Amino acid sequence: MAKTKSAKKQARQAVHRQALNRMQLSRLRTHMKKVEAAIASGNKAEAQEAFVAAQPVLMRAATKGYIHRNTVARKLSRYSARIKSFSKS
């Protein structure tokens, strides 16, 4: 357990940051699941809407360092390609 005043403060800050990180990752996963579900349903309009809603959330997560920027780029690219493929089918 922390003994000094500064160590106690650092412990409090760590708990707060952990809560924020969990919240952001949960939000990120929720948006990704919505896009996946919309793509699986086969409805292009719904999938496009979910994708547009998820883009800023993913980009913000990359900017803030919750997830690597290349991972975000890869996911957005793959989601976009899958949604575009609906028109060809």
Phi and psi restraints in degrees (value plus and minus 20) as a CYANA .aco file:
   2 ALA   PHI     -86.0   -46.0
   2 ALA   PSI     119.9   159.9
   3 LYS   PHI    -130.5   -90.5
   3 LYS   PSI     -63.0   -23.0
   4 THR   PHI    -100.2   -60.2
   4 THR   PSI     141.7   181.7
   5 LYS   PHI     -81.8   -41.8
   5 LYS   PSI     -62.8   -22.8
   6 SER   PHI     -88.0   -48.0
   6 SER   PSI     -55.4   -15.4
   7 ALA   PHI     -88.6   -48.6
   7 ALA   PSI     -55.9   -15.9
   8 LYS   PHI     -86.2   -46.2
   8 LYS   PSI     -61.8   -21.8
   9 LYS   PHI     -83.5   -43.5
   9 LYS   PSI     -63.7   -23.7
  10 GLN   PHI     -80.6   -40.6
  10 GLN   PSI     -58.0   -18.0
  11 ALA   PHI     -85.7   -45.7
  11 ALA   PSI     -60.3   -20.3
  12 ARG   PHI     -84.3   -44.3
  12 ARG   PSI     -62.5   -22.5
  13 GLN   PHI     -84.9   -44.9
  13 GLN   PSI     -57.3   -17.3
  14 ALA   PHI     -83.8   -43.8
  14 ALA   PSI     -61.0   -21.0
  15 VAL   PHI     -83.5   -43.5
  15 VAL   PSI     -62.9   -22.9
  16 HIS   PHI     -83.9   -43.9
  16 HIS   PSI     -66.0   -26.0
  17 ARG   PHI     -83.2   -43.2
  17 ARG   PSI     -58.5   -18.5
  18 GLN   PHI     -82.4   -42.4
  18 GLN   PSI     -60.4   -20.4
  19 ALA   PHI     -84.1   -44.1
  19 ALA   PSI     -62.3   -22.3
  20 LEU   PHI     -84.7   -44.7
  20 LEU   PSI     -62.0   -22.0
  21 ASN   PHI     -82.7   -42.7
  21 ASN   PSI     -63.7   -23.7
  22 ARG   PHI     -82.0   -42.0
  22 ARG   PSI     -61.8   -21.8
  23 MET   PHI     -81.7   -41.7
  23 MET   PSI     -65.8   -25.8
  24 GLN   PHI     -86.1   -46.1
  24 GLN   PSI     -61.7   -21.7
  25 LEU   PHI     -86.8   -46.8
  25 LEU   PSI     -56.8   -16.8
  26 SER   PHI     -84.2   -44.2
  26 SER   PSI     -63.7   -23.7
  27 ARG   PHI     -81.6   -41.6
  27 ARG   PSI     -61.9   -21.9
  28 LEU   PHI     -81.4   -41.4
  28 LEU   PSI     -69.5   -29.5
  29 ARG   PHI     -82.1   -42.1
  29 ARG   PSI     -58.6   -18.6
  30 THR   PHI     -80.9   -40.9
  30 THR   PSI     -66.4   -26.4
  31 HIS   PHI     -85.3   -45.3
  31 HIS   PSI     -58.9   -18.9
  32 MET   PHI     -85.6   -45.6
  32 MET   PSI     -58.7   -18.7
  33 LYS   PHI     -85.4   -45.4
  33 LYS   PSI     -57.3   -17.3
  34 LYS   PHI     -84.7   -44.7
  34 LYS   PSI     -60.8   -20.8
  35 VAL   PHI     -85.5   -45.5
  35 VAL   PSI     -65.9   -25.9
  36 GLU   PHI     -78.8   -38.8
  36 GLU   PSI     -64.4   -24.4
  37 ALA   PHI     -85.0   -45.0
  37 ALA   PSI     -60.4   -20.4
  38 ALA   PHI     -86.2   -46.2
  38 ALA   PSI     -59.3   -19.3
  39 ILE   PHI     -86.3   -46.3
  39 ILE   PSI     -61.8   -21.8
  40 ALA   PHI     -85.0   -45.0
  40 ALA   PSI     -51.3   -11.3
  41 SER   PHI     -89.8   -49.8
  41 SER   PSI     -44.1    -4.1
  42 GLY   PHI      68.0   108.0
  42 GLY   PSI     -18.8    21.2
  43 ASN   PHI    -107.5   -67.5
  43 ASN   PSI      90.9   130.9
  44 LYS   PHI     -85.6   -45.6
  44 LYS   PSI     -60.9   -20.9
  45 ALA   PHI     -83.9   -43.9
  45 ALA   PSI     -63.8   -23.8
  46 GLU   PHI     -85.7   -45.7
  46 GLU   PSI     -61.4   -21.4
  47 ALA   PHI     -85.2   -45.2
  47 ALA   PSI     -61.9   -21.9
  48 GLN   PHI     -83.7   -43.7
  48 GLN   PSI     -61.2   -21.2
  49 GLU   PHI     -83.5   -43.5
  49 GLU   PSI     -64.3   -24.3
  50 ALA   PHI     -85.8   -45.8
  50 ALA   PSI     -57.8   -17.8
  51 PHE   PHI     -85.3   -45.3
  51 PHE   PSI     -63.9   -23.9
  52 VAL   PHI     -83.7   -43.7
  52 VAL   PSI     -57.2   -17.2
  53 ALA   PHI     -90.4   -50.4
  53 ALA   PSI     -51.8   -11.8
  54 ALA   PHI    -101.7   -61.7
  54 ALA   PSI     -46.4    -6.4
  55 GLN   PHI     -74.6   -34.6
  55 GLN   PSI     -73.0   -33.0
  56 PRO   PHI     -84.9   -44.9
  56 PRO   PSI     -51.7   -11.7
  57 VAL   PHI     -86.8   -46.8
  57 VAL   PSI     -63.7   -23.7
  58 LEU   PHI     -85.6   -45.6
  58 LEU   PSI     -63.8   -23.8
  59 MET   PHI     -85.0   -45.0
  59 MET   PSI     -59.4   -19.4
  60 ARG   PHI     -84.9   -44.9
  60 ARG   PSI     -59.4   -19.4
  61 ALA   PHI     -82.2   -42.2
  61 ALA   PSI     -57.6   -17.6
  62 ALA   PHI     -89.2   -49.2
  62 ALA   PSI     -62.1   -22.1
  63 THR   PHI     -83.3   -43.3
  63 THR   PSI     -60.7   -20.7
  64 LYS   PHI    -102.7   -62.7
  64 LYS   PSI     -30.0    10.0
  65 GLY   PHI      68.5   108.5
  65 GLY   PSI      -4.2    35.8
  66 TYR   PHI     -94.5   -54.5
  66 TYR   PSI     -47.6    -7.6
  67 ILE   PHI    -167.1  -127.1
  67 ILE   PSI     129.9   169.9
  68 HIS   PHI     -88.2   -48.2
  68 HIS   PSI     123.9   163.9
  69 ARG   PHI     -84.0   -44.0
  69 ARG   PSI     -52.7   -12.7
  70 ASN   PHI     -89.7   -49.7
  70 ASN   PSI     -53.2   -13.2
  71 THR   PHI     -84.5   -44.5
  71 THR   PSI     -63.4   -23.4
  72 VAL   PHI     -83.2   -43.2
  72 VAL   PSI     -65.4   -25.4
  73 ALA   PHI     -80.4   -40.4
  73 ALA   PSI     -63.0   -23.0
  74 ARG   PHI     -83.7   -43.7
  74 ARG   PSI     -65.0   -25.0
  75 LYS   PHI     -84.3   -44.3
  75 LYS   PSI     -65.1   -25.1
  76 LEU   PHI     -82.4   -42.4
  76 LEU   PSI     -60.8   -20.8
  77 SER   PHI     -83.6   -43.6
  77 SER   PSI     -63.8   -23.8
  78 ARG   PHI     -89.6   -49.6
  78 ARG   PSI     -60.3   -20.3
  79 TYR   PHI     -81.4   -41.4
  79 TYR   PSI     -64.8   -24.8
  80 SER   PHI     -81.6   -41.6
  80 SER   PSI     -63.9   -23.9
  81 ALA   PHI     -84.0   -44.0
  81 ALA   PSI     -60.2   -20.2
  82 ARG   PHI     -87.3   -47.3
  82 ARG   PSI     -57.2   -17.2
  83 ILE   PHI     -90.9   -50.9
  83 ILE   PSI     -59.1   -19.1
  84 LYS   PHI     -84.7   -44.7
  84 LYS   PSI     -50.6   -10.6
  85 SER   PHI     -88.1   -48.1
  85 SER   PSI     -35.6     4.4
  86 PHE   PHI     -82.8   -42.8
  86 PHE   PSI     -58.5   -18.5
  87 SER   PHI     -88.0   -48.0
  87 SER   PSI     -47.6    -7.6
  88 LYS   PHI     -97.7   -57.7
  88 LYS   PSI     -45.6    -5.6
